[in-house]
Amino acid sequence: MARLLTIVLNYRTPEMTLAAAETALREMDGIDGELVIVDNDSGDGSFDMLRDGVDEKGWDVRVLQSGRNGGFGAGNNFGIRAGLSDGANPDYYYILNSDAFPDEGSVRILMEYLDNHPEVGFAGSYIHGPERDTHVTAFRFPSILSEFEGAARFGPVSRMLADHVVPLPVPDHAQAVDWLAGASLMMRAAVLDEIGLFDETFFLYFEETDLCRRAKVAGWPTHYVRNSEVTHIGSVSTGMKEWDRVPEYWFDSRWHYFVKNHGRLYAILATLAHLAGGLIHRGRVLLRGKPPGDPPRFLRHLLAHDMTALFRGKVPARSDANALKRTAFGEGK
C-alpha cells in the first residue's frame, strides 16, 4: 500500500491550522500515512499553541519548528525532508494550506488518481470558497505573450492570444494542466527525488509554477483532478486581498522565474511586454475616466525593480527580518 505524508504549513494562524489538520486527518482515515505541522517561525507563540492543541486532541501528529521564515517553498521543504516518523520515505507528499479544508474523499481521490496514472507527477484538487464559489487554480506557464495579454486586459487582445492566457477555464474533468496552485497538491516522491524540491530562492509566488515546469520538462505532467474538492478561504496569511502596493518579493519571484527558466534576455522582453500591455490598459481606462486595475505606481515599480535586478545579477535571499515580519510564508495564496 502506498504511504502518504501530509504537510500543513503554519504562519501565525494556529487555530485555523489545527482546524485544517483535523479535516485532513479525517480524510486520511484508513490511509497509511502521517501528518506533520510545520510552524514557519511565526514568532507569536504559534508553535507552543500548535503543540498544546495537538496534545489536547490526542493526535499522533508531529509539530515541527522550521527555525526561519524562508517562504512557502522552504517551509514545505522542511516538512518533506522530515519524512515519516519511522525514517522511511513516503510514496506521496500532500501539501495543504492552513486555510484549506479537504472535502469528503478528496485526499483518497488524489492518491488513487496517482496510483492509477503512474505517468503523472503531481495531482491537485478543485478549489472552492466557503460559499461554493469556484477558485481559479489551474494555469498555463507564463510567457512574453501572456505578460502582454494579462497587462493589456483588452478583449480583442485576449481573444487573439487565447492560447497564452495564464488562467485556464476551470476544467470539468481530470486533465493535464501546466501548473496548479499549491493549496491542495499531491506530489509523487519519485518525481521530487528526480527534480529536487521547491526552489527556495522564491520566497512567495512562482514556486509552484517553477516546480511544475521542472516536472514537466522531466516528463512528469501535472493533472487537475476535478472530483477531489477542497474548501479554501484564501489569502489569510499573505493579506494579498488588501495589497495597496505589490511587495518586493513578488517582483523578485517573477524575475527569478523568467531568468531561471528562459534567460535574462527573455526576462527583459517579458517585462517590456508587460509594460506595453500596461500602457494600453492605462490609456483605455483614462479615456473612460476609471482608475487602472493595478496598485498605484505598479508599472514604475516593475520597471525599477527589473532594471535593478538586471544589473544586480541575481535575486537576493529574502532574509530581512522586518520584511519577513510583514509577510507570510505563502499559505493562503
Stockholm file with secondary structure:
# STOCKHOLM 1.0

chainA/1-333         MARLLTIVLNYRTPEMTLAAAETALREMDGIDGELVIVDNDSGDGSFDMLRDGVDEKGWDVRVLQSGRNGGFGAGNNFGIRAGLSDGANPDYYYILNSDAFPDEGSVRILMEYLDNHPEVGFAGSYIHGPERDTHVTAFRFPSILSEFEGAARFGPVSRMLADHVVPLPVPDHAQAVDWLAGASLMMRAAVLDEIGLFDETFFLYFEETDLCRRAKVAGWPTHYVRNSEVTHIGSVSTGMKEWDRVPEYWFDSRWHYFVKNHGRLYAILATLAHLAGGLIHRGRVLLRGKPPGDPPRFLRHLLAHDMTALFRGKVPARSDANALKRTAFGEGK
#=GR chainA/1-333 SS CCCEEEEEEESSCHHHHHHHHHHHHHHTTTSSEEEEEEECCCCSSHHHHHHHHHHHHTCCCEEEECSSCCCHHHHHHHHHHHCCTTSCCCSEEEEECTTEEECTTHHHHHHHHHHHCTTCCEEEEEEECTTCCBCCCEECCCCHHHHHHHHHCCHHHHHHTGGGCSBCCCCSSCEEESEECTTEEEEEHHHHHHHCSCCTTCSSSSHHHHHHHHHHHTTCCEEEEEEEEEEECCSTTTCGGGCSSCCHHHHHHHHHHHHHHHCHHHHHHHHHHHHHHHHHHHHHHHHHTCCCSSCTTHHHHHHHHHHHHHHHCSCCCCCCHHHHHTSCSSTTC
#=GC SS_cons         CCCEEEEEEESSCHHHHHHHHHHHHHHTTTSSEEEEEEECCCCSSHHHHHHHHHHHHTCCCEEEECSSCCCHHHHHHHHHHHCCTTSCCCSEEEEECTTEEECTTHHHHHHHHHHHCTTCCEEEEEEECTTCCBCCCEECCCCHHHHHHHHHCCHHHHHHTGGGCSBCCCCSSCEEESEECTTEEEEEHHHHHHHCSCCTTCSSSSHHHHHHHHHHHTTCCEEEEEEEEEEECCSTTTCGGGCSSCCHHHHHHHHHHHHHHHCHHHHHHHHHHHHHHHHHHHHHHHHHTCCCSSCTTHHHHHHHHHHHHHHHCSCCCCCCHHHHHTSCSSTTC
//
